[in-house]
């Protein structure tokens, strides 16, 4: 079943919300960039194509405001962030509607992201009061060693299109909690949510100029200019490994502190002793959250032979039954993918896998009509030679391989240069922990398909990045440790 048109009420409200998205206060630009609704192809807004000179102006403004912000108390920063949280929740309808229009996620998932994104603000409002430090006696005596944590300084935050609000707040909130100013560059596919979010930050009490937003077609020119500016002391990036590597090379010139959340190729392992329904539920969530367009989506499913037929039949039935259509319809469970390039890439991956011997169980193509949609797809018996086994799918396509043993599943799961996330389904506690420890990933979901939590450190190993976001570790990414050695006189 498909719903091609939007709910008229939601469509009308989204138009009002889009009209309320603020324009950039920075005037220097080289034309504009159109923003499209992927469900219809309609142009819904234009944004500035900022020049390099404007980006450097933003650096100056954020640096100046950041120096004053760094002198405020943790309590003050915490109170402001709590006010931001309240303002974001107050405007949740506008944020969700804008997000669905520019990114294409279903309205229910957009509301979920607004809450998730706001929760990062609330979490770091609390973490602002818990900056680490220590008081230690020197081992040889005669001195006391004190350590404190202070703001790292001006931070450049580069966010992806797939979670346009949560990826922004996951970076902005800890930067502000630590006492840093920041320049944010959202993806040009989904910039409107970021513009609106930052405006709400300012309405809630964040000083004007402290958080700057730059939008540009020339991401490379932006990066080269700002990351080699002496005032920039931190870069945080979420995106592809190739781009992350380039940014790290630029950051190395001035030894800029870097955190990178990069590509993934997440394995999902289902063993013979798994609870079937729980495994199917978890696999649906791990694969289809955000239409499969997440860095932790289950990319490769390894299903042990004893449960494979039942699992695959049940999973395929669930995938085939998903309601696809315009995300501004409350009945829709699967919206469009982000653009035409995504459709073409998914079609290639499916066609290549089938040509090399995979079995297409459902879906496999872009449906007729407007918008950038791709059917929910299941591929069984995917051969190692298929491109889909080494490519981040980023869409509603499930790739399944059957395995005989636990060791085979682990070896195939680890046979990748990436190491962001993995999922394990088994009713054995011993197996769950043993397999989780053997998997070369930064995160493992055990008997569940959802990993993200503001209180947990999010990040990967190998070529999936460095650093962590969320949890206490997320605040530390925007801090520098300082050490004071205090001499002490002996007293009688």
Secondary structure, 3 states (H helix, E strand, C coil): CEECCCCHHHHHHHHHHHHCCCCCCCCCEEEEEEEECCCCCCEEEEEEEECHHHHHHHHHHHHHHHHHHCCCCHHHHHHHHHHHHHHHHHCHHHHHHHHHHHHCCCHHHHHHHHHHHHHHHHHHHHHHHHCCCEEEECCCCCEEEEEEEEECCEEEEECCCCCCCHHHHHHHHHHHHHCCCEEEECCCCCCHHHHHHHHHHHHCCCCCCCEEECCCCCHHHHHHHHHCCCCEEEEEEECCHHHHHHHHHHHHHCCCEEEEECCCCCEEEECCCCCHHHHHHHHHHHHHHHHHCCCCCCCEEEEEHHHHHHHHHHHHHHHHCCCEECCCCCCCCECCCCCHHHHHHHHHHHHHHHHCCCEEEECCCCCCCCCCCCCCEEEECCCCCCHHHCCCCCCCEEEEEEECCHHHHHHHHCCCCEECEEEEECCCHHHHHHHHHHCCCCEEEECCCCCCCCCCCECCEECCEECCECHHHHHHCCEEEEEEEEECCCCC
